[in-house]
Amino acid sequence: MTETASPFNFTGVFANIKDLTGNFTAMSLQYSTTSTNASQNANGSASYFVVGHPTMNGTVLTEVNITITGSSSSGTTNTSALVWFDSLGNVTQAVISGQTISGAQASFAGFLIYPFVIFFSYQNSFLGNATVFQYFHNAGTATETIGSVSMPVTTYQASNVVEGNATVQSATIRIGQIPGTNLHLTVEIDGQGYSTKNTGTESFMFKVLNLTKA
């Protein structure tokens, strides 16, 4: 699997949608972002379940049903689609609202996994930077059940983290260890902060609501 760079002594932290679909047959994620700049406000959910692994043109693909719902300043979204990924996690084909897109146009279906991409972006900002992570402290570990997966989840918290133009006033990241493996999954990220490039504060929250292990 592809691992995010991390100061943890972890064997691996999931870093992209390909790794998720290879290890979990289903997942749902809730997210929200709020800002004094109303154009940046958004909230919703994203979920997927693996349909199968068909062979197309001699290539084994992963067929995934993805659903995203949400609202933002630009309107509301309620989309369900079938997406086929290759072994590198690239979208090779998609069926959206009954329309099939493939070839060079298939990349336009990437918006369907955007909530997961942003989730990983926040994760990597914290876990992939040892300078940032030194501000976090271990707030304890407890067993939690998410969907059909029961696992130990460790909570890390930090305050007043300064990195570049951004100051994170408070942040929490919760990481679970997948049973029977040395792999780890970020199950929640939330925080509040501001940037010297913007006025006011911004907050964000991403949380895994459901999991089914492959």
C-alpha positions in Angstrom: 0.0 0.0 0.0 1.0 3.6 -0.4 1.9 5.1 3.0 1.7 8.7 4.1 5.0 10.0 5.5 4.6 9.9 9.3 6.7 10.5 12.4 4.8 7.7 14.1 6.4 4.3 14.5 3.5 2.9 12.4 3.9 0.4 9.6 1.4 2.2 7.4 -1.3 4.9 7.4 -3.8 4.8 4.6 -3.0 7.6 2.1 -5.4 7.3 -0.9 -8.7 5.9 -2.1 -7.0 2.9 -3.8 -5.7 1.7 -0.4 -9.1 2.2 1.2 -11.0 0.1 -1.4 -8.3 -2.6 -1.2 -8.8 -3.0 2.5 -12.4 -1.9 3.2 -15.3 -3.0 1.1 -17.4 -0.1 2.3 -16.8 3.2 4.1 -18.8 6.4 4.8 -17.3 9.7 5.8 -18.9 12.9 7.2 -17.3 16.3 6.7 -17.8 20.0 7.3 -15.9 23.2 6.9 -16.9 26.6 8.2 -15.4 30.0 7.8 -16.1 33.6 8.3 -15.8 33.6 4.5 -19.2 32.1 3.7 -18.0 30.9 0.3 -15.8 28.3 2.0 -18.6 26.7 4.0 -19.5 23.2 3.1 -20.9 20.0 4.7 -22.0 16.6 3.6 -21.1 13.0 3.4 -19.3 10.6 1.1 -19.5 6.8 1.0 -18.5 3.9 -1.2 -18.9 0.2 -1.5 -16.9 -2.2 -3.7 -19.0 -3.9 -6.3 -16.4 -6.2 -7.7 -13.2 -6.6 -9.7 -14.1 -7.0 -13.3 -11.6 -7.4 -16.2 -11.8 -4.8 -19.0 -9.6 -5.0 -22.0 -7.3 -7.4 -20.2 -6.9 -5.2 -17.1 -8.3 -6.1 -13.7 -10.2 -3.1 -12.3 -12.0 -2.2 -9.0 -15.6 -1.3 -9.5 -16.9 1.0 -6.8 -20.3 2.6 -6.2 -19.7 6.1 -4.8 -22.3 8.5 -3.3 -21.8 12.0 -2.3 -24.3 14.4 -0.7 -23.7 17.9 0.6 -24.3 21.6 0.5 -22.1 24.7 0.0 -22.4 28.3 -1.1 -22.5 27.0 -4.7 -25.5 24.8 -4.1 -26.4 21.2 -3.1 -25.0 17.9 -4.4 -26.6 14.5 -4.4 -24.8 12.1 -6.7 -24.4 8.4 -7.0 -22.1 6.8 -9.6 -20.2 3.7 -10.6 -16.5 4.2 -10.9 -13.8 1.9 -12.2 -10.2 2.3 -10.8 -7.1 0.7 -12.2 -4.3 -0.7 -10.0 -2.8 2.8 -9.5 -6.1 4.3 -8.3 -6.8 6.2 -11.6 -10.4 6.5 -12.8 -10.6 4.6 -16.1 -14.4 4.7 -16.5 -17.5 6.1 -14.7 -21.2 6.0 -15.1 -22.9 9.2 -13.8 -26.6 9.8 -14.2 -26.7 7.1 -16.8 -23.9 8.6 -18.9 -20.7 6.6 -19.4 -17.5 8.5 -19.5 -14.1 6.9 -20.3 -10.7 7.5 -21.8 -9.3 11.0 -21.2 -12.7 12.3 -20.0 -12.8 9.7 -17.1 -10.5 12.0 -15.0 -13.4 14.4 -14.7 -15.1 11.9 -12.5 -12.4 12.6 -9.9 -14.8 15.1 -8.2 -16.6 12.0 -6.8 -13.7 11.2 -4.5 -12.9 14.8 -3.6 -14.1 14.6 0.0 -11.6 11.7 0.5 -8.8 13.6 -1.2 -9.4 16.6 1.2 -9.5 14.2 4.2 -6.1 12.8 3.2 -4.8 16.3 2.7 -5.6 17.3 6.2 -4.3 14.0 7.5 -0.9 14.5 5.7 -0.7 18.0 7.0 -0.5 16.7 10.5 1.0 13.3 10.2 3.4 14.0 7.4 5.2 16.9 9.1 7.3 16.0 12.2 7.6 19.8 13.0 3.8 20.0 13.2 3.2 16.7 15.0 5.6 17.6 17.9 2.8 19.8 19.2 0.5 16.9 19.6 0.2 14.8 22.8 -1.3 11.4 23.3 -4.7 11.8 25.1 -5.4 8.1 25.5 -6.5 5.0 23.7 -9.9 3.2 23.8 -11.6 0.4 21.9 -14.2 1.7 19.5 -16.5 0.0 17.0 -17.1 1.7 13.6 -19.5 -0.3 11.5 -18.3 -3.9 11.7 -14.8 -3.0 12.7 -13.8 -3.0 16.4 -10.3 -1.5 17.0 -8.2 0.5 19.5 -8.3 4.2 18.7 -5.7 6.6 20.0 -6.6 10.3 20.3 -3.9 13.0 19.7 -4.5 16.7 20.6 -2.7 19.9 20.0 -3.2 23.7 20.4 -1.6 26.8 18.9 0.3 25.0 16.2 2.0 27.5 13.9 3.1 26.4 10.5 3.9 28.9 7.7 0.9 31.3 7.3 -1.4 29.1 9.3 -2.1 28.9 13.0 -4.2 25.9 14.3 -5.7 27.0 17.6 -6.9 23.5 18.4 -6.8 20.2 16.7 -7.7 16.5 17.3 -6.7 13.6 15.2 -7.8 10.0 16.1 -6.1 7.0 14.7 -7.2 3.4 14.8 -5.2 0.2 14.4 -6.8 -2.3 12.1 -7.3 -5.7 13.8 -4.8 -8.4 12.8 -2.5 -5.9 10.9 0.1 -3.2 11.6 -2.0 -0.8 9.4 -3.6 2.3 10.8 -6.6 4.4 9.7 -7.3 8.0 10.6 -10.9 7.9 11.8 -11.4 11.6 12.7 -9.8 15.0 12.2 -11.2 18.2 13.5 -9.8 21.6 14.4 -10.0 25.4 14.3 -7.5 28.0 13.2 -6.8 30.9 10.9 -4.4 32.0 8.2 -2.6 35.4 8.0 -3.8 35.5 4.4 -7.4 35.5 5.5 -9.5 37.2 8.2 -11.5 35.4 10.9 -11.3 31.8 11.8 -11.9 28.5 10.0 -12.9 25.1 11.3 -13.0 21.6 9.8 -14.2 18.2 10.7 -13.9 14.8 9.0 -15.2 11.6 10.6 -15.4 8.0 9.5 -19.0 6.8 10.3 -19.0 3.3 8.9 -16.5 0.6 7.9 -16.6 -2.9 6.5 -13.3 -4.7 6.4 -12.4 -6.7 3.3 
